[in-house]
Amino acid sequence: MSDMSETGKWFGRRGFIAGLAATSGAAILAACGGEEIAATATRAAVNPAGAATAATTAVSGAATAVATAAGGAAPTAASGAAPTVAGGAMMAAAKPATGTINYWHHFTSETEMKGMEKVINSFKTKNPGAMLVQENIPNASFMQKVTAGTQAKSLPDTLMVSADRVSDMVAMGAVKDLTERVTSTGLKAQFPDNRWTVGTVNGKIYGVPAFMFVNWYYYRPDYFAEAGITKVPTTWAEFADAAQKLSDPAKNRYGFGMRGGDGGEGFVTLIMRGFGSPIVDDKGKPAIDVAKATEALTLYTDIFTKRKAAPPSAPNDSYAQLMTAFKTGQTAMVLHHTGSLKEVRDALGDKFKTAVYPAGPAALISDVTPLYNGMSATIPNDKQDAAWSWITQWTDVNSEIDLLQETGYFPANPAAAMSTRLTGDPIYGSAIEALNKGTIQPQFVGQAGWLKQSVLPAFQKVLLGMSTPAQSVEEMVAGLKKATS
C-alpha cells in the first residue's frame, strides 16, 4: 500500500520520539520478507524441554579462510579483522537459562516463523528451565510499539534492532549497552569488526548480529534468452536498457518489478550513492549532491515513466506485489536480498538466477547489513543472563544455517558462511560475491523517519507525474535538513 497518505509529526534530533510514535519508520533493510501480511501481533509461549547440551563449536581452517568467507578489503562491509574462533555465542559452558524471557520481533511470513522456530527449538534444548514469550509485531508498526513501550517503561526483555533504527532506539533510551558483555564473553572476537559497526553508537555496542541482509537481484534467464540479452546487467544503465528490452506490455510482461510503495525509499538512496552522492557526512550532517542525486533518480524513475518497463501498479507496489509478480512471470527482474530466496525457489524451482546489484558510474553500492538482537534498557538485572543466552543463540552456527535454509537470510557468523550446507549450493555464489563487495548503509538519528516521510513520497510523486526528479531531490534535501537538525 502507498504511504503517501500517511500522516504524522515529523521528527528530527529534538523531536523524534513523538515522530516515531506517529510513523512506521520502516526502511528497506528493516523490510523483511512477508511484511505485507496483515498480521495481528500475537503472543506465543514456548515451554522449553529437553536436555541441556554443551555449547562450544570449533572451527577448522586458517584465519585467512574465515576472513575470505567474511568478506574483502576495506571499506566494504565484508572487511574487518578475522575472528579468532567462530562457532556461536557459547564461548564456554554456562548455566542453562531459567525463567521467562520476552522477545519482540517483526518476523511475520511463514518462512520467517519456521526459521525462528528452529532457533527457538535449539534454545529450548540447551535451556529446559526457560520460557520464551515471543510477540510478532508487523514491521510497519514496530517502532510505534517500541516508542510507546519506552515512554511507558513497558519494553520486553529482548527485541530485534534493525540497522536503520539503531540510532533512534539508542537516542530514545530503548536499548541496553552490551559492550562489556560482548567483550568479556569473547563474542566480539568471533566476528569481523564490521559486523559490529552498524550496531555501535558512540563506541558502545547495542546489538548482537543475528543474520545479514545481503542484497542481490533475481532474474529470469529464459526471458533474457527470448529478448536476445546475452549479458547480465552489471551497471544501472545496462539494467535500465535490459528492463526495456524485456518488456512487452501487450503480454503483461515487464522487465523490472519496481518497488514504489513501502520499502522503495531505500533503493532510491542506494542508487544515489552509486552515482556519487553521499547522504550525510561523517558528522551526520546533510551531504546530498543535488546534481548527482538528480541524475540517479532520473535514470531510475525513467524505467517506469518513460521506458514503461515496470508494471502500472509500481507506484504502490511493495514486497508482496513485487514477489507475486516475479513468481508468476509478470516481471523479469526484481531487486531484493537473500531473505526471499526460499519463497522464490519454492515458486520457480530452477527457472531463475541471481546477480550482484548493478553499479553506478561512481561506485557499486550493495549494502550488506546485520540484523541485531538486543536487550531493552529496562530489563531487570536478574533476567539479563537468560536474555543473553537467547540473543546469542542466534549466533550459533547451526541456528544460523537453519535460519538460512528456511528463509535465505545470510549468516552473520563467518563460520556458518563457510558451512558446506551453504557453500554447496551454487545459488549463493552471488551472495558471497556481494558480501565480498558489500558496502555499509550510512546511519544517523532521524534516518528512518526521513526515508519514510520524505524520500518515499518524493519518489512516488515522480512516478505519478506530480514532480520532476530535480524537484523531488530538493524535497528530499529539505527533509534531510529537518530530520538532522
Long-range contacts (C-beta under 8 A, 24 or more apart in sequence): 1-261, 1-262, 1-316, 1-318, 2-260, 2-261, 2-262, 2-315, 2-316, 2-460, 3-261, 3-262, 3-452, 3-456, 3-457, 4-456, 4-457, 4-460, 4-461, 6-452, 6-453, 8-453, 10-449, 10-453, 10-479, 10-482, 10-483, 11-446, 11-449, 11-483, 12-446, 12-482, 12-483, 12-484, 12-485, 13-171, 13-445, 13-446, 13-484, 13-485, 14-485, 16-168, 16-171, 16-172, 16-445, 16-446, 16-449, 17-147, 17-150, 17-151, 17-172, 19-449, 20-143, 20-144, 20-146, 20-147, 20-168, 20-172, 20-448, 20-449, 21-144, 21-147, 21-148, 21-151, 22-144, 23-143, 23-144, 23-448, 23-449, 23-452, 23-453, 24-139, 24-140, 24-141, 24-142, 24-143, 24-144, 24-262, 24-452, 25-142, 25-143, 25-144, 25-164, 25-165, 25-168, 25-448, 25-449, 25-452, 26-139, 26-140, 26-142, 26-143, 26-262, 26-263, 26-448, 26-452, 27-162, 27-164, 27-263, 27-265, 27-266, 27-447, 27-448, 27-451, 27-452, 28-164, 28-263, 28-264, 28-265, 28-266, 28-267, 28-270, 28-451, 29-162, 29-163, 29-164, 29-213, 29-266, 29-367, 29-369, 29-371, 29-441, 30-106, 30-139, 30-142, 30-162, 30-163, 30-164, 30-165, 30-448, 31-139, 31-262, 31-263, 31-266, 31-318, 31-319, 32-106, 32-107, 32-108, 32-109, 32-112, 32-139, 32-339, 33-109, 33-111, 33-112, 33-319, 33-323, 33-336, 33-339, 33-340, 33-343, 33-407, 33-408, 34-107, 34-108, 34-109, 34-110, 34-111, 34-112, 34-319, 34-320, 35-106, 35-108, 35-109, 35-138, 35-139, 35-140, 35-262, 35-263, 35-318, 35-319, 36-262, 36-318, 36-319, 36-320, 36-321, 37-108, 37-109, 37-138, 37-320, 38-138, 39-108, 39-136, 39-138, 41-135, 41-136, 41-137, 41-138, 41-141, 41-145, 42-135, 42-136, 43-133, 43-134, 43-135, 44-133, 44-134, 44-135, 45-131, 45-132, 45-133, 46-120, 46-124, 46-131, 46-132, 46-133, 46-134, 47-124, 47-131, 48-123, 48-124, 48-125, 48-127, 48-128, 48-129, 48-130, 48-131, 48-132, 49-124, 49-128, 50-124, 50-125, 50-128, 51-125, 51-128, 52-96, 52-125, 52-126, 52-127, 52-128, 53-125, 53-126, 54-90, 54-93, 55-88, 55-89, 55-90, 55-93, 55-94, 55-126, 55-396, 56-87, 56-90, 56-91, 56-92, 56-93, 57-87, 57-88, 57-90, 57-396, 57-397, 57-415, 58-85, 58-87, 59-85, 59-86, 59-87, 59-415, 59-418, 61-418, 65-418, 66-414, 66-415, 66-418, 67-192, 67-414, 69-414, 69-417, 69-418, 69-432, 70-192, 70-414, 70-417, 70-435, 71-192, 71-194, 71-368, 71-435, 71-436, 71-438, 72-436, 72-437, 75-439, 75-440, 76-368, 76-436, 76-437, 76-438, 76-439, 76-440, 77-194, 77-367, 77-368, 77-369, 77-435, 77-438, 77-439, 77-440, 78-192, 78-194, 78-368, 78-435, 78-436, 78-437, 78-438, 79-192, 79-194, 80-191, 80-192, 80-193, 80-194, 80-195, 80-197, 81-192, 81-193, 82-192, 82-414, 83-189, 83-190, 83-191, 83-192, 83-414, 84-189, 84-190, 85-186, 85-189, 85-190, 86-190, 86-191, 86-397, 86-413, 86-414, 86-415, 86-416, 87-190, 87-396, 87-397, 87-413, 87-415, 88-190, 88-392, 88-395, 88-396, 88-397, 88-398, 88-399, 88-413, 88-415, 89-185, 89-187, 89-190, 89-208, 89-391, 89-392, 89-393, 89-394, 89-395, 89-396, 90-126, 90-392, 90-396, 91-185, 91-186, 91-187, 91-190, 94-385, 94-389, 95-385, 96-126, 96-127, 96-128, 96-129, 96-130, 96-389, 97-126, 97-127, 97-129, 97-130, 97-385, 97-386, 97-389, 97-390, 98-127, 98-129, 98-130, 98-386, 99-129, 99-130, 99-131, 99-382, 99-383, 99-386, 100-130, 100-131, 100-132, 100-133, 101-130, 101-131, 101-132, 101-133, 101-157, 101-158, 101-383, 101-386, 101-387, 101-390, 102-133, 102-134, 102-135, 102-156, 102-157, 102-158, 103-132, 103-133, 103-134, 103-135, 103-156, 103-157, 103-158, 103-159, 103-390, 104-134, 104-135, 104-137, 104-142, 104-145, 104-146, 104-155, 104-156, 104-158, 104-159, 104-160, 105-134, 105-135, 105-136, 105-137, 105-159, 105-160, 106-136, 106-137, 106-138, 106-139, 106-142, 106-160, 106-162, 107-136, 108-136, 108-138, 108-139, 109-343, 111-342, 111-343, 111-406, 111-407, 111-408, 112-406, 112-407, 114-406, 114-407, 115-402, 115-403, 115-404, 115-405, 115-406, 115-407, 115-409, 116-403, 118-399, 118-402, 118-403, 118-406, 119-393, 119-394, 119-399, 119-402, 119-403, 122-393, 122-396, 122-398, 122-399, 122-402, 123-389, 123-390, 123-393, 126-389, 126-393, 127-386, 127-389, 130-386, 130-389, 130-390, 132-390, 140-262, 143-168, 143-448, 146-172, 146-174, 147-172, 147-174, 149-174, 149-376, 150-174, 150-377, 153-378, 155-376, 155-377, 155-378, 155-379, 156-376, 157-375, 157-376, 157-379, 157-383, 157-386, 157-387, 158-373, 158-374, 158-375, 158-376, 158-379, 158-387, 158-390, 158-391, 159-373, 159-374, 159-375, 159-376, 160-210, 160-371, 160-372, 160-373, 160-374, 161-199, 161-206, 161-207, 161-371, 161-372, 161-373, 161-374, 162-371, 162-372, 163-198, 163-199, 163-213, 163-369, 163-370, 163-371, 163-372, 163-441, 163-443, 164-441, 164-443, 164-447, 164-448, 164-451, 165-448, 166-198, 166-199, 166-201, 166-206, 166-207, 166-372, 166-443, 167-201, 167-443, 167-444, 167-445, 167-446, 167-447, 168-445, 168-446, 168-447, 168-448, 168-449, 169-206, 169-374, 170-201, 170-204, 170-206, 171-445, 173-377, 174-376, 174-377, 175-206, 175-207, 175-374, 175-375, 175-376, 175-377, 176-206, 176-374, 176-375, 176-376, 176-377, 176-379, 177-204, 177-205, 177-206, 178-205, 178-206, 178-207, 178-208, 178-374, 178-375, 179-203, 179-204, 179-205, 181-384, 181-388, 182-208, 185-388, 187-392, 187-395, 190-395, 190-413, 191-395, 191-412, 191-413, 191-414, 192-414, 194-440, 195-370, 195-412, 197-440, 198-369, 198-370, 198-372, 198-440, 198-441, 198-443, 199-370, 199-372, 199-374, 206-372, 206-374, 207-370, 207-372, 207-373, 207-374, 208-372, 208-373, 208-374, 208-391, 208-392, 208-394, 208-395, 209-370, 209-371, 209-372, 209-395, 209-412, 209-413, 210-370, 210-371, 210-372, 210-373, 210-391, 210-394, 210-395, 210-412, 211-370, 211-371, 211-394, 211-400, 211-403, 211-404, 211-409, 211-410, 211-411, 211-412, 212-338, 212-368, 212-369, 212-370, 212-371, 212-409, 212-410, 212-411, 212-412, 212-435, 213-337, 213-338, 213-339, 213-367, 213-368, 213-369, 213-370, 213-371, 213-409, 213-410, 214-337, 214-338, 214-368, 214-410, 214-431, 214-434, 214-435, 214-438, 215-335, 215-336, 215-337, 215-356, 215-357, 215-366, 215-367, 215-368, 215-434, 215-438, 216-336, 216-337, 216-338, 216-354, 216-355, 216-356, 216-357, 216-366, 216-430, 216-431, 216-434, 217-333, 217-334, 217-335, 217-336, 217-354, 217-355, 217-356, 217-357, 217-358, 218-326, 218-333, 218-334, 218-336, 218-340, 218-344, 218-352, 218-353, 218-354, 219-332, 219-333, 219-352, 219-353, 219-354, 219-355, 220-329, 220-332, 220-333, 220-351, 220-352, 221-351, 221-352, 221-353, 222-351, 223-253, 223-332, 224-332, 232-353, 232-355, 233-355, 233-358, 234-355, 234-356, 234-358, 234-359, 235-358, 235-359, 235-360, 235-361, 236-271, 236-274, 236-275, 236-296, 236-299, 236-300, 236-358, 236-359, 236-360, 237-299, 237-361, 238-358, 239-333, 239-358, 240-299, 240-300, 240-302, 240-303, 240-307, 240-309, 242-333, 243-303, 243-307, 243-309, 243-310, 243-332, 243-333, 244-303, 244-307, 244-308, 244-309, 246-309, 246-332, 246-333, 247-307, 247-308, 247-309, 249-308, 252-330, 253-329, 253-330, 253-331, 253-332, 254-309, 254-310, 254-311, 254-325, 254-330, 254-331, 254-332, 255-303, 255-309, 255-310, 255-331, 255-332, 255-333, 256-303, 256-309, 256-310, 256-331, 256-332, 256-333, 256-334, 257-310, 257-311, 257-314, 257-317, 257-321, 257-322, 257-325, 257-326, 257-330, 257-331, 257-333, 257-334, 257-335, 258-303, 258-304, 258-310, 258-311, 258-314, 258-317, 258-463, 259-314, 259-317, 259-318, 259-319, 259-322, 259-335, 260-304, 260-314, 260-315, 260-316, 260-317, 260-459, 260-460, 260-463, 261-315, 261-316, 261-317, 261-318, 261-321, 261-460, 262-318, 262-319, 262-456, 263-318, 263-319, 264-317, 264-318, 264-456, 264-459, 264-460, 265-451, 265-452, 265-455, 265-456, 265-459, 266-451, 267-300, 267-335, 268-296, 268-297, 268-300, 268-455, 268-459, 269-451, 269-455, 270-357, 270-365, 270-366, 270-367, 270-441, 271-296, 271-297, 271-299, 271-300, 271-360, 271-365, 272-296, 272-297, 273-360, 273-363, 273-365, 273-439, 274-358, 274-359, 274-360, 274-361, 274-362, 274-363, 274-364, 274-365, 275-299, 275-360, 275-361, 275-362, 276-360, 276-361, 276-362, 276-363, 278-442, 279-442, 279-444, 279-480, 280-442, 280-444, 280-480, 280-484, 284-444, 284-445, 284-484, 285-484, 286-477, 286-480, 286-481, 286-484, 288-473, 288-476, 288-477, 288-480, 290-470, 290-473, 290-474, 290-477, 292-362, 293-473, 293-476, 294-469, 294-470, 294-473, 296-360, 297-459, 297-462, 297-469, 297-472, 297-473, 298-469, 301-459, 301-462, 301-463, 301-469, 304-463, 305-462, 305-463, 305-465, 314-463, 315-460, 315-463, 315-464, 326-352, 337-408, 338-404, 338-408, 338-409, 338-410, 338-428, 338-431, 339-407, 339-408, 339-409, 340-408, 341-407, 341-408, 341-427, 342-405, 342-406, 342-407, 342-408, 343-408, 345-427, 353-427, 354-427, 354-429, 354-430, 354-431, 355-430, 356-430, 356-433, 356-434, 356-437, 357-434, 363-439, 364-437, 364-439, 365-439, 366-434, 366-437, 366-438, 366-439, 367-438, 367-439, 367-440, 367-441, 368-434, 368-435, 368-438, 368-439, 368-440, 369-440, 369-441, 370-412, 371-409, 410-435, 444-484, 445-484, 446-483, 446-484, 447-483, 449-483, 450-479, 450-480, 450-483, 450-484, 453-479, 454-478, 454-479, 454-480, 454-483, 455-479
